[in-house]
């Protein structure tokens, strides 16, 4: 199935996937800032973390935040 999908897409088409202004926070900011960005813009599922020289230091993903905030599985009642 991947082959069928990729045959019609060129590398040049990938520019459509690039976010013009990605969501970012500084590494010394509180996690609340990243959560606020994700809550206010529901299309944002990742926030990039920048160091003091504006280099990429990491990525905060919504699913990782959810696991941190809700550490118990609803199916088994066990901590993840």
C-alpha positions, -999 to 999 in steps of 0.1 A, spaced: 0 0 0 29 24 8 42 19 -27 9 28 -43 7 60 -22 43 71 -28 42 67 -66 22 98 -70 40 120 -45 73 137 -53 98 153 -29 88 186 -44 53 181 -32 64 177 4 66 215 8 29 214 14 35 195 46 59 220 60 45 243 87 54 279 80 57 289 117 61 258 139 51 260 175 82 265 198 91 271 234 124 277 251 139 249 272 137 271 303 99 277 300 73 258 320 55 229 304 24 250 308 34 271 278 36 241 255 3 228 268 -13 263 262 -1 262 226 -15 228 220 -48 236 236 -53 269 218 -44 254 184 -59 219 182 -40 212 150 -7 214 169 3 180 182 40 188 187 59 218 201 96 221 194 119 230 223 147 254 215 179 260 235 193 294 244 209 296 209 175 288 192 188 253 182 164 224 184 168 207 218 138 184 216 101 179 208 71 178 232 43 156 217 7 157 228 6 119 233 37 121 256 21 149 276 -11 128 280 8 98 292 26 120 318 -6 137 330 -26 105 330 -1 78 340 -27 51 345 -41 29 318 -79 30 316 -80 -6 305 -58 -22 332 -56 3 360 -18 -1 360 8 27 359 24 30 325 
